[in-house]
Amino acid sequence: MKTDSEGTPLGKRALDKAKRRETILEIAQRSFLEQGYDRTTMSGIAEAMGGSKGTLWSYFETKEILFEAMIERAAAHFRADLLATLDPGGQPEVGLRDFAETFIRKITSPDSIALQRVVIGESARFPELGPIFYTRAAGVTRSLLARYIGAHMAADALRKDDPLKAANMLVSLCSGGQFQRVLWGTETCSEAMIAEEAATAVDYFLRVFGRED
């Protein structure tokens, strides 16, 4: 078995490094969501993880890089759940309904709402936050949905058009009702409300892009 200069197996060293990185990201996520971007500091995160700033900087050189990695980590879990709903071999009505329900449930979750409030609230002072969030999260979701819609358009299961334009429309329909009210703090969101809003969004979407038999 290969070892490093201190005799530690390389596989264990890589695993320990991956675990430490995950721990840093968990701490950073809680700090960003609870304190915001401005009040989160690298020193505070280093203290919370019980290590030195030098150790933290060996993983993430700046707070911006750390924030981007945190967004990517959150988005990866988000994408995994959404991808499970987008089966190109199934009926588009079913897949789109499953996507819409999962998407609304995700974007109205407490952590998602907290993150979007951070991005919206602090983008004026930190203009890099918006592009990071869109590139790593929102934009990727739209691209995945566009690929799914495009496959059904190619199979004549949906009316042919620009798949990305269609994806943007469905995302807008899903984020224009319950999500807005939860974001503003005027309402909570139940499973029944999510199902109803998802069904309405897909119904409107299919009135534009559904095939007329």
C-alpha positions in Angstrom: 0.0 0.0 0.0 1.3 3.4 -0.9 1.9 5.9 1.9 2.9 9.5 2.2 6.1 10.8 3.7 4.7 10.3 7.2 3.6 6.7 6.6 -0.1 7.5 6.3 -1.9 5.4 3.6 -2.7 7.7 0.6 -6.3 6.4 0.4 -6.9 7.3 4.1 -5.3 10.7 3.6 -7.6 11.5 0.7 -10.6 10.3 2.7 -9.7 12.4 5.7 -9.2 15.4 3.4 -12.6 14.9 1.8 -14.2 14.6 5.2 -12.5 17.8 6.5 -13.7 19.6 3.3 -17.2 18.4 3.9 -17.1 19.6 7.5 -15.9 23.0 6.4 -18.7 23.3 3.9 -21.3 22.3 6.5 -20.1 24.9 8.9 -19.9 27.5 6.1 -23.4 26.8 5.0 -24.8 27.3 8.5 -22.8 30.6 8.8 -23.8 32.0 5.5 -27.5 31.1 6.0 -27.7 32.3 9.6 -25.4 35.3 9.5 -25.4 36.3 5.8 -22.4 36.8 3.5 -21.1 40.0 4.9 -21.0 38.9 8.6 -19.5 35.4 7.8 -15.8 35.5 8.2 -13.0 33.0 7.4 -11.7 33.5 11.0 -15.2 32.6 12.4 -15.4 29.5 10.3 -11.9 28.4 11.2 -12.8 28.8 14.9 -16.0 26.9 14.5 -14.2 24.0 12.8 -11.5 23.9 15.6 -8.6 24.6 13.2 -6.4 27.4 12.0 -7.1 29.9 9.3 -4.1 28.4 7.5 -5.9 25.0 7.4 -9.1 26.6 6.1 -7.2 28.6 3.4 -5.5 25.4 2.2 -8.9 24.3 1.2 -10.5 27.6 0.2 -8.4 30.6 -0.5 -11.1 33.2 -0.2 -14.6 33.6 1.2 -15.9 34.0 -2.4 -14.4 30.6 -3.3 -15.9 29.0 -0.2 -19.3 30.5 -0.9 -19.2 29.1 -4.5 -18.2 25.7 -3.2 -21.1 25.8 -0.7 -23.5 26.7 -3.5 -22.2 23.9 -5.7 -22.6 21.4 -2.8 -26.2 22.4 -2.2 -26.9 22.4 -5.9 -25.6 18.9 -6.3 -28.1 17.5 -3.9 -30.8 19.6 -5.5 -29.9 18.3 -9.0 -29.8 14.7 -7.9 -33.4 14.9 -6.7 -34.6 16.7 -9.8 -32.8 14.3 -12.2 -34.7 11.4 -10.6 -37.9 12.9 -11.8 -36.8 13.5 -15.4 -37.1 10.1 -17.1 -36.9 10.8 -20.9 -38.6 7.4 -21.6 -41.8 8.3 -19.7 -44.7 10.4 -20.4 -43.9 14.1 -20.4 -47.0 15.0 -18.4 -45.9 12.7 -15.6 -42.2 13.8 -15.6 -43.1 17.4 -15.7 -45.5 17.1 -12.8 -43.0 15.2 -10.7 -40.3 17.8 -11.6 -42.7 20.7 -10.7 -43.6 19.2 -7.3 -40.0 18.4 -6.4 -38.8 21.8 -7.6 -41.4 23.8 -5.6 -40.8 21.6 -2.5 -37.0 22.3 -2.8 -37.2 26.1 -3.4 -39.6 26.6 -0.6 -37.5 24.6 1.9 -36.1 26.6 4.9 -32.5 26.4 3.7 -33.3 27.3 0.1 -35.4 30.3 1.2 -32.6 31.4 3.6 -30.0 31.1 0.8 -32.0 33.0 -1.7 -32.6 35.8 0.8 -28.8 36.0 1.3 -28.2 36.3 -2.4 -31.0 38.8 -3.0 -30.2 40.9 0.1 -26.5 41.1 -0.4 -26.0 41.2 -4.2 -26.0 45.0 -4.2 -22.9 45.1 -2.0 -21.4 41.8 -3.3 -22.3 41.6 -7.0 -20.4 38.4 -7.4 -23.1 36.5 -5.5 -25.8 36.6 -8.1 -23.7 35.2 -10.9 -22.3 32.5 -8.6 -25.8 31.4 -7.6 -27.1 31.4 -11.2 -24.2 29.6 -12.7 -23.9 26.9 -10.0 -27.6 26.5 -9.2 -30.5 28.1 -11.0 -28.9 28.1 -14.5 -28.0 24.4 -14.2 -31.5 23.5 -13.2 -32.9 25.2 -16.2 -30.4 23.5 -18.5 -31.3 20.0 -17.1 -35.0 20.7 -17.6 -34.4 22.1 -21.1 -32.5 18.9 -22.1 -35.5 16.8 -20.9 -38.0 19.0 -22.7 -35.9 19.0 -25.8 -35.8 15.2 -25.9 -39.6 15.1 -25.8 -39.9 17.8 -28.4 -37.6 15.7 -30.7 -39.8 12.7 -30.1 -42.9 14.7 -31.0 -44.4 14.3 -27.5 -44.2 18.1 -27.0 -44.6 20.9 -29.6 -41.3 21.8 -31.1 -39.8 25.1 -29.9 -36.8 26.4 -28.1 -36.3 23.9 -25.2 -34.6 26.5 -23.0 -37.4 29.0 -23.5 -39.9 26.3 -22.5 -37.8 25.4 -19.5 -37.7 29.0 -18.4 -41.5 29.2 -18.7 -42.1 26.2 -16.5 -39.6 27.4 -13.9 -41.3 30.8 -13.8 -44.7 29.2 -13.4 -43.4 27.1 -10.5 -41.8 30.0 -8.8 -44.4 32.6 -9.1 -46.9 31.6 -6.4 -46.2 29.8 -3.2 -42.5 30.4 -3.5 -42.9 34.1 -3.6 -45.2 34.1 -0.6 -42.9 31.9 1.4 -39.9 34.0 0.4 -41.7 37.2 1.7 -42.7 35.4 4.9 -46.4 35.8 4.4 -47.3 32.1 4.1 -46.1 28.6 4.7 -46.3 25.8 2.2 -48.0 22.4 2.7 -47.7 19.3 0.5 -51.3 19.8 -0.7 -50.5 23.3 -1.8 -47.3 22.1 -3.6 -49.2 19.4 -5.5 -51.9 21.8 -6.5 -49.5 24.5 -7.7 -47.4 22.0 -9.6 -50.5 20.6 -11.3 -51.6 24.1 -12.3 -48.1 25.1 -13.6 -47.8 22.0 -15.8 -51.4 22.4 -17.0 -50.6 26.0 -18.2 -47.3 24.8 -19.7 -48.9 22.0 -21.7 -51.5 24.5 -23.1 -48.6 26.1 -24.9 -46.2 23.2 -25.6 -48.5 20.2 -25.4 -49.3 18.3 -28.6 -52.8 18.5 -29.9 -54.0 15.0 -30.9 
